[in-house]
Structures are given as structure tokens and as C-alpha cells.
Amino acid sequence: MARYTHLAQVQKDIASGLITCEHLVEYYTDRIKATKDLNIYVESYEEEALQLAKELDEKYQADPTSVGRLFGMVVSIKDLLCYEDHGVTAGSKILAGFKSLFSATGVQRLLDEDAIIIGRVNCDQFGMGSTNENSCYGPTKNGIDPTKVPGGSSGASAVAVQVDTCLISLGTDTGGSVRQPAAFCGVVGFKPSYGRISRYGLLAYGSSFDQIGVLSNSIEDIALALEVMAGPDDFDSTASNQPVEAYLQQLDFNKKAKIAYFPAAINHDSLDPDVKQQTKDLMEQMKAAGHTVEGVDFDYLDYIIPAYYVLTTAEASSNLSRYDGVRFGYRSPNATNFEETYTLSRTEGFGTEVKRRIMLGTFVLSSGYYDAYYSQAQKVRRLIQDKTNEIFKEYDFILMPSAPGTAWDIGAVNDDPVAMYLADVFTVQANMAGIPAISIPIGTSKGLPIGVQLMANKFEEGKLLGFAKQYV
């Protein structure tokens, strides 16, 4: 079967009788088996996906107008998203054996439009990591070079698309966890505005940062999936009531844009020379197309990562307190009393990186340090938001590299968490400001993909997707 990169191609071939949904699912399950050594899938839903495909084929044969907008779309979901009666473990031993009682709103809305969920994919525990190595299931490997990381924490979602095991994958993005792995794997990774997609059914890491994102080879498919998933939700008070636009119809960007970039980022010492050059080449390409590309001062670049990790670890320490070994998930067999049940279950259930962030968060929220760290970080976040909003009064987009370099060797930063944290230096701004952002592939360096990131003002997803489509 030919490789499909657009849902429109799939639906066209189904309509002409070349393929069926059942054939499509069989192809993708074969791809999952063929790429098993990359450790992408935690669980494959082969039997039920095939059964659903057969039912959809019958429904389509009876009446082609009766199927949903996502008929023929095969989707994988990150192991942080709830799917009713299916396991969800956040890549962590602490949730071993747990099955969700409900589906995440975003997942359910895809199903309601006749998408097929083919499996759940690996991730850094609770979304905490930039390499996809912090998982109780072991690391996922980059499909281009299995000795390299795929990025994180949605690294397996990126590889799932990269090696053709699904059409799109749902990831989550707290500080770049969709965009950085998209850059490392040579696919498109999109994070919408905070509140654009309901967080109901997304296991929380940093509640004021987390957002469901989409990885794909196709801007059109991202636009359509966003259109389906977006909108208010009675189960999530942070989901926006802003009207959902027809994003798929906004992809013909036909005006001249004003694009800002930060010279401090483009000329940063840590930026890989090839990433720098290819980013500059893209800016020249944009100028040649008639767009305005200008440098803008942004004085807070060095403060973004420290503020982000103070705030997200604080939220994580609160959110993860519910995993106690009492109500659900892992319970230590070595505990002999109530206190040991809590202590040993959490000690044995959580991984090293998760425990590190829980302790950091507890520290910055503790008496005597709250004002020195947490309060100051909130002030920095406000400054970043205000400065970002000020830029968008004059410019349509902000352009930056998606990551300082290309994918590194598996195990290269395991003993240096700060190096891993700094991999998010260019992506965190979008989460701090709550704005949409997208990573698109622009080339390679020594055979490894390079991505560039575009950000737009809050709730301007259609405009951002339309402009990005010109360069994919």
C-alpha cells in the first residue's frame, strides 16, 4: 500500500474503491509490528481497530454521506490521554494496571467523527522530559537513526508519524513537548492556544501550561483535527468559549506577513551552526516572497527556562499528590503500615526525573521560599506575556528555531538534567504566553532533521497554519 500523508488522499482512494478502512488498519498494524524495535507503542489496539474499520466500511457502503469528517483517519494517542476502558499510565509504574473510566474530550471528539484509534504510544513519565527516555517502558528510538533520541516528551508520537504507523498522533505540549520532537523527527508539530482544546482527560503535569497538540505530515490534517477537537467543554472550565473557526478553509494565506525574530536567539552561542544557517536561509526565503522579517529585542530569553521550571514543578508537585498507592495504580508490596504505603509506593512508582521535579516544586512552594521563587516566577511570566503581546501588535508571527540543535545520542544527557531542560529554551515562550505555535521541518544536518518554529497571537491558529503551509 502507498504511504498516505493526507486524509484527503485516503478518502479519495476509499471512494474510488482502491482501499478500505480495513485495509488501511491492516497496513498500519503491520507497520507497528515492523517498527517494534523502536519501542513506539505501549499498546496496540489491533483487534478493536480492525472491528471498527469493518463497521465503518459497512456504514460507508450503505450511505457514503453517513460517515464522519475523519472517516479514514487512523490516530495514535500519547500515554497521557484517557480513552475509556483502555489503559493509561503516563509512562509511569505508579499507574500500572490502571484503566480509564472515560475518554478525554479531544479523543472522544475524534471518535465521534469516525477516526480510528490504533494504539497508545510511549512518552516521558507524566510528560517530564525532552528525550523520551524517562519512561518505565524504556526509551523510544528515532526512526531516522535508532541511536538518537526522538525528543520528548511526545517523542513516540513524533516517531509514530515519522515511520508511518498512523496518519496523525495526539501529543501533549507543556513546554515544547510536541514541537521539539517534531523537529527531531522531521514532522510537523502543532500546539494550539491554551484553552483552545479541552484538557479534560489529559493527565496533568502543569495545569496552566498543558495543551493537547497534533503531530502529522500534513497541515491540512492538523487543521481538520483541531477544528474537530476545539471548543468549549463543560468538563473543563479553562476551555475557551471562543468560537471555533473553519481552520481547514483558512489555509490559503494570500497576504504579506510581518515576521519578528529575536537576534539574541538566532545568534545564541548554543545554537548549532547548521540550525542557525538554515533558519537564516528560511528568513531570506520569506523576504524574497515579499514578507517583512525584522529583528526585535526580547530581554527575557535567559529568564524563560528558570521561570518555567519553577512554575511547572510547583504545579506538578500539587497535581501528582493524588498518586498515593491507595486509591488506584501501583501499591508497594513492601509496605507494612499506612505511612509506608504512601512513602514506598511513590518512591518505587515514580521515576527519577518525576521525583526530582516533585521535590523542586515542593521546595519552591514551601514556607520561606514561596515569595523568593514562585511569586517571582509568576511576575516573570507576566512580563513575558506582556512583551509577547506587545510584539503581536506590530507583527503577525514570531520565528525561532524549534531546538538549539538536532537529536543527540540516547543517554547523552542522562546525567545532566540542566542540559535537557535547556533543550526547551526556544519552545517554552509559547506555553508561558498561552499562544499557538508550530514546528515545521526545514532541512537536515548530517542526516538529522532540523525544525523551525512559528508563533502567532492567541487564537490565531488559522492564520498560523495557513502561513506555515507555504513552507511545508
N, C-alpha and C positions, 0 to 999 in steps of 0.2 A: 504493500500500500504506500502511496506517495505521502510524504510528510506534509502535514497541514499546518499553516501558521495563522490562518484567519478563519473564523467561524463562517464567514460568507462563502468561502471555498467548500467547507464541509456541507453546508446546507444546499449549495448548488449541486454537488455530486450526489447527495441523497435524493434530491428532486429528480435528477436525471437517471437514477437507478444504478449508478456506478458503485455505490456503497450503501450500507445501512448503519444504523446506530450500533447494532450488534457487532458488525464487522469492525467498527471503529473501536469499541471497547475491547474486543479481542486483540486488536493491534496494540493498543496501549498496555494491556496486561502483559502481552508478550515483551514489550519494551521494558516494563517494570522488572520482569524476570531477567532479561538480558543485561540489565544495568544494576543487578542486585549487589555487585561488589562495591558500588559507590555508596551504599548504605543510605539511600534516599528515603525509602518508605518504612515507617514504623509498622504500618498495617495496610494491606491492600484489600479492597472490598470487591474482589473479582466476581464472586457468585452473585451478589446482590446487584452489582453494576450491570452484569450481563442480563439479569432478570428485568431490571428497569429498562434497559435498552430494548429488549424484546417487546415490552409493553408499549414503549414509546413508538417503536416501529409499527405496531398494530394500530395504535391511535392515529399515526400519520397516514397509514394506508386507508383507514376508514374515512378520514377527513383531514387533508393537509392543513386546513386553517385552524384545526383544533389544538395544535401544539403550541407551546410557549415560545417566547422570543429567543430562548437559549437552547432550543432543540438542537442536539448535535454537539453541544459544548461539554467536553469532559474536563473535570476540575479536580485538582488535589488541594487539600487543606492542611495548613500548618497545625501541628500538635499542640496548639494553644486555643483552638476554636472548637466549641462544643457542637456535637452532632448527635442528635437523640439516639439513645440505645447503642452508642458506639463509644469506644474508649477514648479518653483524652487525658494525657499525663504531663503535658508541658515539658516533655523530655526529661522528667524527673522521677526518681524512685519513690518520692513522697506521695505520688498519686498512683502507685502501682495497683492495677486491677480496677481502677475507677471507671465507671461508665456514666455518661451524661444523661440526665433526665429530660433534656430539652436541646433544641438546636439554637445556635447563635442566630440572631436576626438576619445577618448578612448571608449566612449559609442557607437559612430557610427561604429567603427571597430568591436565591439562585435556583433552589429545588422547585419552587413554585412556578418558575419559568422553564421547567423541564431540563435543567442542567443535570449532569450525572456526576456524582462524587465518586471518584475511583480509589481514593485512599487518603490516609493522613501521613504527613511527612515529618521528618526529623527536625529538631531545632535546638538551639542552646536552651538550657533549662530556664523556664519562665521568661524566655526572650533576653536573657542576660549574657551577652557575648557578641563578638564580632567575627567569629571564626567557624561556628557550628561544631566546635569541639567540646563544649560544655554540656554534653548530653549523656544521660545514663545509657543510651543506646550506642554510644561511640560516635566518632566524627563522621560527617558526610564528606565525601571527596569531590573535588572539582572535576567535572566531566571532560574538560579540555586537557587537564594534567592531574591525574589522581594523587600526585604527591603534594598538590597545593590545596589550600582551604578554599571553600566556596564563598567565604564571607558569612556574616551572621547578623541577626540570629535566624533570619529566614533563608539560610543558605541552601537547605534541601529544597525549598520551594523554587529557588532560582535554578538549581540543578535539574529538578523535575521538568521544567520547561526547556532547559538547555539541551537535555538528552532525549526530548520528545517522548515523555511518558504521560503527558496531558497537554491540553490546549492552553489552559491558564492555571495558575496556582494562587491561592489566597495566602498571604503572609500577614505579618503584623509589623508595625513600624513605631518604635518608641523614641529612637534617636538616629534612625538611618537603617533600620533592620530589613527594609525592603530594598532600598536604593543601593546600599553598599554591596550586598551580594549580587544584585542585578549587574552592577559594574564589573564585579569579579568574574561573572559568568557570561557576559556578553548578551544579556537580555534586557528588556525594558522593565523597570520597576517604578510603580506609581504609589504615592501616598497622598490621599485627599486631605482637605482641611479638617481640623479637629471638629468632630461633631457631624461631619457630612455622612458618615456611615455609623450606625449604632454600634456601641461596644458591648451590647448585651450578648453574653455567651463567649466573650473573649476573656480568657483568664488573665487577670490584671497583674501588671508589673508596676507601671507608673500611670495612675488613672488619669492624670491631667495631660499625659503625653501620648498614651497608646492610641493607635488607629489601625484599622484593618486596611491593608493595601493589596495591590494586584500585580503579579508578575506574568509577563506574556512576551511573545514576539510581535504582537500586534497592538498598535494604538487603538484601532477600531474596537477590538475585543475588550480592552481596558475601559473604553468609553461606555460600551454597552453594559458591561458588568457593573460599573459604577452607577449607571442610570437605574439598573435593577435594584442594587443594594441600598442606594442612598435614600435619605428621607427621615422624617420623624419616627419615633418609636416610643410607645407607651411604657416600655420596659427600661428605657434609658433617658433620664432627664437631661443628659448632656448632648443628646442627639438634636441637631438643629431642625427648626421648623421652616428654614429657608426652602422655597420651592425647588424641586428637583428639575433641572434643565434637561433638554434633549441633547445630551452631550455628543451622541453619535452624529447629530446633524450640525455640529459646530466645528467640525474638523477641517473645513476649508478656510484656513486663516489667510485672508487676502489683503491685509494691510501692512504697513511698515511699522515695525515694533521698535521700542526703545528698551535697550537691554543694559543693565548695570552689572559690573563685576567689581570685585574687591582686589585692587593691586596687591594688598598685603597677603591675600590668599594665593593668587596666581604666582607671585614671586617668593612664596614662603620657602625657607631653606629645606623643609622636609618634603617638598613636592618632588616626585620623580621627574627627571628631565623629559622623558617621553610623554608623560601625562601633561606636563606644562606646555610642551611644544604642540601637542595635538589639540589641547584646549585653545591655545592661541590661534592655531590654524582654523578651528571652527569659528572663532570670533571673526577672523578675516573673511571667512566664507559668508558669514552673516552680513558683514559690512558690504561685501560685493553684491549681495542680494538686495541692498538698499536699506537694511536695518541700521539703526544707530546703536553703537556699542561703546559705552563710556565707563571709565574707572570712577568709583565712588569710595570715599573714605568710610570705613567701618571700624570704629575704635574698640570694639568689644570682642574681636575674634579670639583673643587669648583668654577671655573670661568665660566663653561659652561652655567649654568642656568642664571646668571646675564647678560652675553653677549647675550645669545639667546633672552631674553625678551627685551633688549634694541633694538636689530635689528628687531625683528618681530613686535614689537609695532610701531616702526618707519615706517616700510613698510605698516602696517595696517592703520596708520593714513593717509597715502597717498592713498592707494587702496580704502578705504571706503569713501573718499571725494566725490565720484560720486553719493552716495546715498543721494540726497538732497531734495527729496519731490517734485521736479519739473518735471523731465523727465519721471520717472516710479516709480512704487511701492507706498508706503504709503505717503499720504499727510495729514498733520494735519487739521482737520475741524475747529480748534480753531484759525487758523492764520487769521489776518486781513490785513497784508501787506507783502511785499516781504521778508523782514528780518525775520519776524515771521514765514513765510513758511519754511525757512531754519532751524531756531532755534527749533521751536516746532516739526517739522517733524522728525528731527534727535533725539531730546530729547525723544519724545514719541515712535519713531520707534525702536531705538536701546535698547538692554538690558543693565543691569548694568555692566557686565563684558566687553562687547564691548566698552561701553563709557569709562570705566577705561583704556582700552588699547589704545584707540584713544587719550586720554589725555596724557597718558605716552609717546606715540610716538610723539605727537606734542611737548611735553616738550623736549625730547632728541634731536629733530631736530631744536629746537629754537635757535635763535642767542644768543651766550654766553654759550650755553650748548652742541652745536653740537660736538665741539672738545673734551669736557670733557667726553662725554658719547658715542655718535655714533661712532666717529672716533676710540676711544679706543676699543670699542666692535668689530669693524672690524679688528683691529690688533689682538685681542684675537682669533677671528675666523680663521685668517690666521695661528696663532700658532697651533691651534687645528688641522687644516687641515694638516699642515706640519708634526706634530708629528704623526698623524694617518697614513699618507702616509709612514712615516719612519718605523712604526711598520709593515706595509704590505710588506716592502722589505724583511722581515725575516719570517713573519708569514702569514698563509693563512686566518685565521679568528680571530676575537676578540669576546670573550664570556663575557656576563654580564647578570645580572638579567634583566627582562623586566620592572619591577617596584619594588620599595622598599618593598612592602607588597601586600596583597590581597585586594579585593574590600572592601570598607568601607561603612558604613551606608549612605543612602540617607540623605542629609542635614548636614552631619558631618563637612564639611569644607566650608560651605556657607559663614561663617563669617571670614574665614581665607584664603584669596586668595593665600598667600605665601605657605601655606601647599599644596594647589592644584598645584601650579607651581612646587614645589619640587617633585611631583609625576613623573615628566618627566626627572628626573636627569640622568637616565641611557639611555634614548632613544634619547635625543637631539643631542648627538655627531654625529650620522649618518646623521642628517639633516645639521648640521654645516659643515660637511666634504663632503656632497653630495654623500654618499656611500650607497649601498644596505644593508638592514637589515631585519631580520625575527624573529618573536617571535613564539616559539613552546611550547605547554603545556607539563609540565614535572611531574605534580603531583598535590596534593591538601594540604591545611592546614585548618583544621576544616571545611572541606567540600567545601572550596572555591579554585578555580584553581590557580595554580602558573605557570608562564611562564618564559622561559629563552630566551635571545636574542643572535643571532649570526650576526656579521657584516663581510662583505668582501670588498675587494678593488673595486674601481669604475668600473662598467660594468662587474663585475664577478658574475652576477646573476645566471648563470647556475651552476657554481661551488658551490655557496652558497646554492641553492635549492637542489642540489644533496647531499651535506653533511647533510643538515638538515633533509632530507627524511629518513636517517638512524635512526633518533630518534623520528619520529612521528608515 
